[in-house]
């Protein structure tokens, strides 16, 4: 390896991976959900944030849809 390099001939260019960088977000997770991923992280040796990202990426890739069935509201009885 040379002891000195001439970097004056280099041209600046945009980072081709900049569009693929992760975006930091803040979200509230239930303790049981967070505990589940942290336990899995300890077992696998992968950070829990990475596991959550991998799980969500799998959902995106497989076009998973969550089916939510909200309970219907009971009609209120008018008080007299």
JOQUI-V691305 format. One record per backbone hydrogen bond with DSSP energy under -0.5 kcal/mol. NH is the residue of the N-H (numbers start at 1). CO is the residue of the C=O. Records with the same first field share a line. If there is no record, write none. Layout:
BEGIN
NH = CO + CO
END
This chain:
BEGIN
7 = 5
10 = 7
16 = 14
18 = 15
20 = 17
21 = 18
24 = 22
27 = 25
29 = 27
34 = 30
35 = 31
36 = 32
37 = 33
38 = 34
39 = 35
40 = 36
41 = 37
42 = 38
43 = 39
44 = 40
45 = 41
46 = 41
51 = 47
52 = 48
53 = 49
54 = 50
55 = 51
56 = 52
57 = 53
58 = 54
59 = 55
60 = 56
61 = 57
62 = 58
63 = 60
64 = 59
68 = 66
69 = 67
70 = 68
78 = 76
END
